[in-house]
Amino acid sequence: MSIDIAASAPVSESTDALEQLLVQPPSLDPRILVVDDNVRRTFDDTFESDPELVELLTAVREEGVSIPIIAELTPDGSISVIDGQLRVLAARKAGLDAVPGWVRRAPDLDDKTRVLTRITKQLGTYRRVALSKGDHAAAVALMLDLGMPVTKVSKATQMKKDVVKTTALIGKSPTARRLLDEGSLDLAQLEVIAEFENAGDTDAVARLEQTDARDFNWTAQLLRDERDQALAHQAEALGYTEQGYRVLHEDDFSQDADGYVPIDEVRTPDGLQVTPAATRQHPALWAVYLEHLDDELDITDAETGVPVDPDTVDWDTDTDTDRTAQAADGLRHADTIKLSPWRPWWYIRPDDMTAAHVMPAPMDDDIELTEPDPVSPSPTGYNDDPDVHSEEIEAAAPGTALVASVTAVDDPDDTAEIEDPHEAQRRNTARIAAQRLAADQAAKVQAARAEATRLAAERREAERQAVARIEKLCDQAKAVNFARRDWLIEHIVPRKTLTKDEAQFVAASLLRDPELLSRFGAADMALRLLGFANAEDAAASLTEATRGRADVYVYILVLAGYEWLITKDLWRMREVASGRDNHNNVSFYLRFLATRGYPLVAIELAGLGELDPASIETDL
């Protein structure tokens, strides 16, 4: 319904009202206007690359600013733009001397309330050029930082409260805001980007930016695991560095493969094995590498550091709070051992062995020489070489020189015998030849020992790299398993009914493997997926469940049974004993998940035999 002002008021009054409606806004010089903080932060201030801004600048040049700006007169006398940031900047770019605008006195508010009021109005104000999603997220983050409750932000922005929280987290991350504008990731993935960037982990952010969308979730979980393990390693390493040891990392081996000798390849001067406890005498000369154990604890003697057989420990004494219990006969008290998820491996540099009073372990048994042992003169002065002997015998007259020698020895009255000069020369020549052979052989032994040392170092490095790759693939598999279970929680657990295919899968699974639900650990996996702390709470939730929802519970129990079969050896499950036993079931399960929309990744494809594990990238 329209109102006729002229008909509803006297002529003089209606004329005044019409005149007031026709009042033009004052002209303002865009060069003196203050373009203060604004929710719009990312835009092309050159007005050259963004098509919408190019269009805006063209219109301003041709027609001027047609929509008045809104500004406030601040207590210091300046005029601050509240609405019309781009219009003012475009007017400056176009060289205009004036823009239309309404100016009001700034309200008497404290700084925080004034900022919140400005942000709320700017978010709700229509603009010719739309506000970027990244700038919108930054504005939401600022509103929460300034203390506005989530409920009020939700109302002001017309967003759900959970979306407000996610958007605010993204708004604090420059990278997440940029990716939000690019539209390459969804909100959940952007939240992960923001999680790492807000924590200062720029390396993780860079890795996630380069990660394919299919691999994003498990890669993020792998990065979390690596971060947690790095913090745990730092805490464990502190105890060694405080004692004076150097803590080694992977890079130390790759950069100096033969620079560190394992403790089991050195001996004391007495030829005894060096124990970890012995390293405490010279900790600065020793280094330690800490291996993280996933599914076990390292058990060592608390004093010596020597590994301990768990079967020799009376574990009942570990639960004794007052430590008065005696260990059973033949067993040791739990107080005498150290339990740790980190296993130390000790190393020493060759140059530090002398100062540490240790030496390389004998390696002669490992050295094979291509020539016979060096020849040495016999105690009688004759060379043991049969060729030399034959020459000496042939040179002597039969029955003379040798007999004379024997006679001279047998006759006590003879005090001296004139030696044949030729015989002495032959013996001297043989001795020199033997010495040369001995020196050559010693040099060959030394070279062989050095070569054996080099080969041993290369072998250790190759073994270390092979073990490191296996560990990295297992770590990837753990992250993939975690991410897949999160996918089940997000996409399967909330379901209210099953499809025909899913019901058939449940029946087929139980027929294939009747023990699927009864294996140890399967029930705990199901509770985790359903989000319950115990079976009682899960059962209680069924009292009001529909038949379809109850069917979903059975479906999840079956999925949990399969998940329990999948370990960190997923990528090589056809090679390990436990994996071979479960390979058919796991393959059946993963292929079914793929039909439900789950994106199989490289680790899972390798487990299915559809991808060579050697092709999986580990240096992410």
C-alpha positions in Angstrom: 0.0 0.0 0.0 1.4 3.4 -1.0 0.9 6.7 0.9 0.0 9.8 -1.0 1.8 12.5 1.0 0.1 15.4 -0.9 -3.3 14.0 -0.1 -2.7 13.3 3.5 -1.4 16.7 4.6 -2.1 20.4 4.0 -0.6 21.9 0.8 2.1 23.8 2.7 3.1 20.8 4.8 3.1 18.4 1.9 5.3 20.7 -0.2 7.9 20.8 2.7 7.8 17.0 3.0 8.4 16.5 -0.7 11.2 19.0 -0.7 12.8 17.1 2.2 12.7 13.9 0.2 14.4 15.6 -2.7 17.4 16.8 -0.6 20.7 15.8 -2.2 23.5 14.4 0.0 26.5 16.7 0.4 29.5 16.3 -1.8 32.6 15.0 0.0 36.2 15.1 -1.2 37.3 11.4 -1.5 40.9 12.4 -0.9 40.3 13.5 2.7 37.9 10.7 3.7 39.4 8.1 6.0 39.0 4.6 4.7 39.4 2.9 8.1 39.4 -0.8 9.0 36.9 -2.8 7.0 35.7 -6.3 6.7 36.8 -6.2 3.1 40.5 -7.0 3.3 41.5 -8.8 0.1 40.8 -7.1 -3.2 42.6 -5.7 -6.2 43.3 -2.1 -5.1 44.7 -1.4 -8.6 41.2 -2.1 -10.1 42.9 -3.8 -13.0 42.6 -7.6 -12.6 39.2 -8.2 -10.9 36.5 -8.0 -13.6 33.9 -6.6 -11.1 36.3 -3.9 -9.9 37.3 -3.0 -13.5 33.6 -2.6 -14.2 33.1 -0.5 -11.1 36.0 1.8 -12.0 34.7 2.3 -15.5 31.2 3.2 -14.2 32.7 5.7 -11.7 34.8 7.3 -14.4 31.8 7.6 -16.8 29.0 8.5 -14.3 30.6 9.3 -11.0 29.5 7.6 -7.8 25.8 7.2 -7.9 25.2 5.6 -4.5 26.0 7.8 -1.6 28.6 6.6 0.9 27.9 6.6 4.6 30.5 8.1 6.9 30.9 9.2 10.5 32.3 12.3 12.0 34.7 11.2 14.7 35.7 13.1 17.8 39.0 14.1 16.3 37.2 15.8 13.4 38.0 13.3 10.7 35.3 11.7 8.5 35.6 7.9 8.5 33.9 5.8 5.8 31.5 3.2 7.2 29.9 2.0 4.0 31.4 2.6 0.5 35.1 1.7 0.8 35.4 0.6 -2.8 33.4 3.5 -4.1 35.8 6.0 -2.4 38.9 4.1 -3.6 37.5 4.0 -7.2 36.8 7.7 -7.1 40.3 8.4 -6.0 41.6 6.1 -8.8 39.3 8.0 -11.3 40.6 11.3 -10.1 37.1 12.6 -8.9 37.0 15.7 -6.7 33.7 14.8 -5.0 31.5 11.9 -4.1 28.0 12.0 -2.6 27.8 10.9 1.0 25.8 11.1 4.2 27.8 12.0 7.3 26.5 11.4 10.8 28.1 11.9 14.2 29.9 8.9 15.5 28.0 7.3 18.4 29.4 7.5 21.9 30.6 3.9 22.2 33.7 2.2 23.6 36.2 1.0 21.1 35.2 -2.7 21.2 31.5 -2.0 20.8 32.1 0.5 18.0 34.2 -2.2 16.1 31.5 -4.8 16.6 28.8 -2.5 15.5 30.8 -1.6 12.4 31.5 -5.2 11.5 27.9 -6.3 12.0 26.6 -3.4 9.7 29.2 -4.0 7.1 28.5 -7.7 6.9 24.8 -7.0 6.4 25.2 -4.1 4.0 24.5 -4.7 0.3 27.5 -4.1 -1.9 27.9 -3.9 -5.6 31.0 -6.0 -5.4 30.4 -9.1 -3.2 32.5 -9.6 -0.1 35.0 -12.4 -0.5 34.4 -15.5 1.6 37.8 -15.1 3.1 37.1 -11.6 4.3 33.7 -12.7 5.6 35.5 -15.5 7.6 38.0 -13.0 9.0 35.2 -10.7 10.1 33.4 -13.6 11.9 36.7 -14.4 13.7 37.2 -10.8 14.8 33.6 -10.7 16.2 34.3 -13.7 18.4 37.7 -12.3 19.4 36.1 -9.1 20.5 33.8 -11.1 22.8 30.5 -11.3 20.9 28.8 -14.6 21.9 28.5 -17.3 19.2 24.7 -17.0 19.4 24.7 -13.3 18.5 27.2 -13.8 15.7 25.1 -16.6 14.4 22.1 -14.3 14.4 23.9 -11.4 12.8 25.5 -13.5 10.1 22.6 -15.9 9.5 24.9 -18.9 10.1 24.5 -22.0 12.2 26.5 -21.9 15.4 28.7 -24.8 14.5 29.5 -23.1 11.1 30.3 -19.9 13.0 33.0 -21.7 15.0 34.5 -23.4 11.9 34.4 -20.1 9.9 36.0 -18.2 12.7 38.9 -20.7 12.9 39.3 -20.4 9.1 39.2 -16.6 9.4 42.3 -16.6 11.6 44.4 -18.4 9.0 45.6 -16.4 6.0 46.2 -19.6 4.0 42.7 -21.0 4.9 41.1 -17.7 3.9 42.9 -17.8 0.5 41.9 -21.4 -0.1 38.4 -20.6 0.9 38.2 -18.0 -1.8 39.7 -20.4 -4.3 37.1 -23.0 -3.5 39.6 -25.9 -3.7 38.8 -27.4 -0.3 35.6 -27.9 1.8 35.1 -26.2 5.2 36.3 -29.3 7.2 39.5 -29.4 5.2 40.0 -25.7 5.6 39.5 -26.1 9.3 42.4 -28.5 9.3 44.6 -26.1 7.4 43.7 -23.4 10.0 44.4 -25.8 12.8 48.0 -26.3 11.7 48.7 -22.7 10.6 47.2 -21.2 13.8 49.6 -23.6 15.7 52.5 -22.2 13.7 53.2 -25.4 11.8 53.9 -23.9 8.4 55.6 -27.1 7.1 52.4 -29.0 7.7 50.3 -26.3 5.9 52.6 -26.5 2.9 52.3 -30.3 2.7 48.5 -30.2 3.0 48.3 -27.5 0.2 50.1 -29.9 -2.1 48.1 -32.9 -1.1 45.5 -34.4 -3.4 41.9 -34.1 -2.0 41.6 -37.9 -1.9 44.6 -38.1 0.4 43.9 -35.0 2.5 42.2 -36.5 5.6 44.7 -39.3 6.2 47.6 -37.0 5.5 46.3 -34.5 8.1 46.1 -37.4 10.6 49.6 -38.5 9.7 50.8 -34.9 10.4 49.1 -34.9 13.8 50.7 -38.2 14.6 54.1 -36.9 13.6 53.6 -33.7 15.6 52.6 -35.7 18.7 55.5 -38.1 18.3 57.9 -35.3 17.8 56.8 -33.7 21.1 57.1 -37.1 22.8 60.6 -37.6 21.3 61.7 -34.2 22.5 60.6 -35.0 26.0 62.4 -38.4 25.9 65.6 -37.0 24.3 65.8 -34.4 27.1 66.7 -37.0 29.6 69.7 -38.1 27.5 71.0 -34.7 26.5 70.9 -33.6 30.2 73.3 -36.5 30.9 75.6 -35.3 28.1 74.7 -37.7 25.2 74.1 -36.5 21.7 70.7 -37.6 20.3 70.8 -38.7 16.7 68.1 -38.2 14.1 67.5 -39.7 10.7 69.4 -37.0 8.9 72.6 -37.8 10.9 72.8 -41.3 9.3 71.9 -40.2 5.8 74.5 -37.5 5.8 77.3 -39.5 7.5 76.5 -43.2 6.9 79.9 -44.6 8.1 80.4 -41.9 10.8 78.7 -43.9 13.6 79.6 -47.4 14.8 76.9 -49.4 16.7 77.8 -50.3 20.3 77.7 -54.0 19.5 80.5 -53.6 17.0 83.0 -52.2 19.6 84.8 -53.9 22.5 86.6 -52.9 25.6 90.5 -53.2 25.7 89.9 -56.6 27.3 87.8 -57.7 24.3 84.5 -57.6 26.2 81.1 -56.3 24.9 80.4 -52.7 25.8 77.1 -52.2 27.8 74.9 -49.1 27.7 75.8 -48.5 31.4 79.5 -48.3 30.4 78.7 -45.3 28.1 77.9 -43.2 31.2 81.6 -42.9 32.0 82.1 -40.8 28.8 78.5 -39.7 27.7 79.9 -36.8 25.6 81.6 -39.4 23.4 78.5 -41.5 22.7 75.4 -40.8 20.8 71.9 -42.4 21.0 69.2 -42.9 18.5 65.7 -43.3 19.9 63.4 -45.7 18.1 59.7 -45.3 18.7 57.9 -48.6 19.4 54.3 -48.7 18.3 52.8 -51.8 19.9 55.3 -52.7 22.7 57.4 -51.2 25.4 61.1 -51.4 25.6 62.1 -53.3 28.8 65.6 -52.7 30.1 67.5 -53.0 33.3 67.1 -49.7 35.2 70.8 -49.6 36.1 72.7 -51.0 33.2 70.2 -50.4 30.3 70.7 -54.0 29.1 67.5 -55.5 27.5 65.4 -57.6 29.9 63.3 -60.7 29.0 59.7 -59.9 30.1 59.3 -63.5 31.2 62.0 -62.9 33.9 59.9 -60.1 35.6 57.4 -60.7 38.4 54.7 -58.3 37.0 52.6 -58.7 40.1 55.1 -56.5 41.9 54.3 -53.7 39.4 50.9 -53.1 41.0 52.3 -53.0 44.6 51.8 -49.4 45.7 54.0 -49.5 48.8 56.7 -51.5 47.0 57.0 -54.0 49.8 56.2 -57.1 47.7 58.9 -59.6 47.1 59.5 -61.0 43.6 58.8 -64.7 43.2 61.8 -67.1 43.1 63.8 -66.8 39.9 62.1 -63.6 38.9 63.1 -59.9 39.3 61.1 -57.1 40.9 59.4 -54.6 38.5 61.3 -51.8 40.3 64.5 -53.1 38.7 63.4 -52.5 35.1 62.6 -49.5 32.9 59.6 -49.4 30.6 59.5 -47.0 27.7 57.9 -46.7 24.2 61.4 -45.6 23.1 64.2 -48.0 22.5 67.8 -46.5 22.6 70.4 -47.6 20.1 74.0 -46.5 21.0 76.6 -45.3 18.6 80.1 -43.9 18.7 82.3 -42.1 16.2 85.5 -44.0 15.2 87.6 -40.9 16.2 86.1 -41.0 19.7 86.9 -44.7 20.4 90.3 -44.1 21.9 89.1 -41.5 24.3 86.2 -43.7 25.3 88.6 -46.7 25.9 87.0 -48.9 23.3 88.1 -50.4 20.0 86.5 -51.9 16.9 85.4 -55.5 17.3 87.7 -58.0 15.6 86.8 -58.4 11.9 89.6 -60.8 10.7 87.2 -63.7 10.4 85.2 -61.7 7.9 88.3 -60.9 5.7 89.2 -63.2 2.9 92.6 -62.7 1.3 93.3 -63.7 -2.3 97.0 -64.6 -1.7 98.7 -67.0 0.9 100.0 -65.8 4.2 103.4 -64.1 4.1 106.5 -66.3 4.1 108.9 -65.9 7.0 112.3 -67.3 7.6 112.6 -70.5 9.7 114.2 -70.4 13.1 117.3 -72.2 11.6 117.8 -69.4 9.1 116.5 -71.4 6.2 113.5 -70.1 4.2 110.4 -72.3 4.4 109.6 -71.8 0.8 110.2 -75.1 -0.9 111.6 -73.4 -4.0 114.2 -71.6 -2.0 115.1 -74.8 -0.2 115.6 -76.6 -3.5 117.9 -73.9 -4.8 120.0 -74.0 -1.6 120.3 -77.8 -1.7 121.2 -77.8 -5.3 123.9 -75.2 -4.7 125.6 -77.3 -2.0 127.8 -80.3 -2.8 126.1 -83.5 -1.8 127.1 -84.5 1.7 129.5 -81.6 2.3 128.0 -78.3 3.4 125.0 -79.8 5.1 127.0 -82.5 6.7 129.7 -80.0 7.7 127.0 -78.0 9.3 125.7 -80.9 11.2 129.2 -82.0 12.1 130.0 -78.5 13.3 127.0 -78.5 15.6 127.7 -82.0 16.9 131.4 -81.3 17.6 131.8 -79.4 20.8 135.5 -78.7 20.1 134.6 -76.5 17.1 134.1 -72.9 18.2 133.5 -71.4 14.8 132.7 -72.2 11.2 133.3 -70.1 8.2 130.0 -69.4 6.5 129.6 -69.6 2.8 129.1 -66.0 1.5 126.7 -67.2 -1.2 124.7 -69.0 1.4 124.4 -65.9 3.6 123.4 -63.8 0.6 120.7 -66.3 -0.3 119.3 -66.2 3.3 119.4 -62.4 3.4 117.6 -62.2 0.0 115.0 -64.7 1.3 114.5 -62.7 4.5 114.0 -59.4 2.6 111.5 -61.1 0.2 109.6 -62.4 3.2 109.5 -59.0 4.8 108.2 -57.5 1.7 105.6 -60.2 1.4 104.6 -59.6 5.0 104.3 -55.8 4.5 102.2 -56.3 1.3 100.0 -58.8 3.1 99.6 -56.5 6.1 98.6 -53.6 3.7 96.1 -55.9 2.1 94.7 -56.9 5.5 94.4 -53.3 6.4 92.7 -52.4 3.1 90.4 -55.4 3.5 89.5 -54.3 7.0 88.8 -50.8 5.8 86.7 -52.2 2.9 84.8 -54.5 5.3 84.2 -51.5 7.6 82.8 -49.5 4.6 80.6 -52.4 3.4 79.3 -52.8 7.0 78.4 -49.2 7.1 76.7 -49.3 3.8 74.8 -52.5 4.9 73.7 -50.8 8.1 72.6 -47.7 6.1 70.7 -49.8 3.6 69.0 -51.8 6.4 68.2 -48.6 8.3 66.6 -47.1 5.2 64.6 -50.2 4.5 63.4 -50.3 8.1 62.7 -46.5 8.0 60.6 -47.0 4.8 58.6 -49.8 6.4 58.0 -47.6 9.5 56.8 -44.7 7.3 54.4 -47.0 5.4 53.1 -48.4 8.6 52.6 -44.8 9.9 50.7 -44.0 6.8 48.6 -47.0 7.2 47.7 -46.0 10.8 46.7 -42.6 9.6 44.7 -44.1 6.7 42.9 -46.4 9.2 42.1 -43.4 11.5 40.8 -41.3 8.6 38.7 -44.2 7.2 37.0 -44.7 10.6 36.3 -40.9 10.8 34.7 -41.3 7.3 32.5 -44.0 8.7 31.5 -41.8 11.7 30.6 -39.0 9.4 28.9 -40.8 6.5 27.6 -44.1 7.9 26.9 -43.8 11.6 24.2 -41.1 11.3 22.2 -43.2 8.8 18.6 -44.0 9.8 18.1 -46.9 7.5 20.0 -49.3 5.3 19.8 -49.8 1.5 19.2 -53.2 0.1 22.9 -53.5 -0.9 24.0 -52.7 2.7 21.5 -55.3 4.2 22.8 -57.9 1.8 26.4 -57.0 2.7 25.6 -57.5 6.4 24.1 -61.0 5.7 27.0 -62.0 3.4 29.6 -60.8 5.9 28.2 -62.9 8.8 27.8 -66.0 6.5 31.4 -65.6 5.3 32.8 -65.1 8.8 30.5 -66.0 11.7 33.2 -64.9 14.2 33.3 -61.4 12.8 31.5 -59.8 15.7 33.0 -62.0 18.5 36.7 -61.3 18.0 38.5 -59.6 20.8 38.4 -55.8 20.3 35.6 -55.7 17.7 33.1 -54.6 20.3 35.4 -51.7 21.5 35.8 -50.6 17.8 32.0 -50.6 17.4 31.6 -48.4 20.5 34.1 -46.0 19.2 32.4 -45.7 15.9 29.0 -45.2 17.6 30.4 -42.7 20.1 29.5 -44.6 23.3 31.8 -45.1 26.3 30.3 -48.5 27.1 28.0 -51.2 25.9 25.3 -50.3 28.4 24.9 -46.8 27.1 24.8 -48.1 23.5 22.1 -50.6 24.4 20.1 -48.0 26.3 20.1 -45.8 23.1 18.2 -48.5 21.3 15.1 -48.3 23.4 13.7 -45.4 21.3 15.4 -46.4 18.1 13.4 -47.2 15.0 13.7 -50.6 13.3 15.8 -48.9 10.5 18.1 -47.3 13.1 18.5 -50.7 14.9 19.5 -52.2 11.5 22.1 -49.4 11.2 23.6 -50.5 14.6 24.0 -54.1 13.3 25.6 -52.7 10.1 28.1 -50.7 12.2 28.9 -53.7 14.3 29.8 -55.6 11.1 31.9 -52.7 9.9 33.7 -52.5 13.2 34.4 -56.3 13.0 36.2 -55.6 9.7 38.0 -52.6 11.0 39.4 -54.6 13.8 41.1 -56.9 11.3 42.9 -54.0 9.7 46.3 -53.1 11.2 49.2 -50.9 10.3 50.4 -53.7 8.0 47.4 -53.0 5.7 49.8 -52.1 2.8 51.6 -55.5 3.0 48.8 -57.6 4.5 49.5 -60.4 2.0 53.1 -60.7 3.2 52.6 -60.9 7.0 51.0 -63.8 8.7 48.1 -62.0 10.3 47.4 -60.1 7.1 47.3 -63.3 4.9 44.7 -64.8 7.3 42.4 -61.8 6.9 43.2 -60.7 3.4 40.1 -62.1 1.8 37.8 -60.5 4.4 39.5 -57.1 4.3 39.5 -57.1 0.5 35.8 -57.9 0.5 35.2 -55.0 3.0 37.3 -52.3 1.3 35.8 -53.0 -2.1 32.4 -52.7 -0.6 33.2 -49.4 1.0 34.3 -48.1 -2.4 30.8 -48.8 -3.7 29.5 -46.6 -0.8 31.5 -43.6 -1.9 34.6 -44.1 0.1 37.7 -43.1 -1.8 40.4 -45.8 -1.6 43.9 -44.4 -1.3 47.3 -45.9 -2.2 47.9 -47.7 1.1 44.6 -49.5 0.7 45.1 -50.2 -3.0 48.4 -51.8 -2.2 46.7 -54.0 0.4 44.2 -55.1 -2.3 47.1 -56.0 -4.6 46.1 -53.2 -7.1 49.2 -51.1 -6.4 52.9 -52.0 -5.9 53.9 -50.8 -2.4 57.3 -49.8 -3.8 55.5 -47.0 -5.7 54.0 -45.4 -2.6 55.7 -42.1 -1.8 56.9 -41.9 1.8 58.8 -38.6 1.7 55.7 -36.4 1.8 
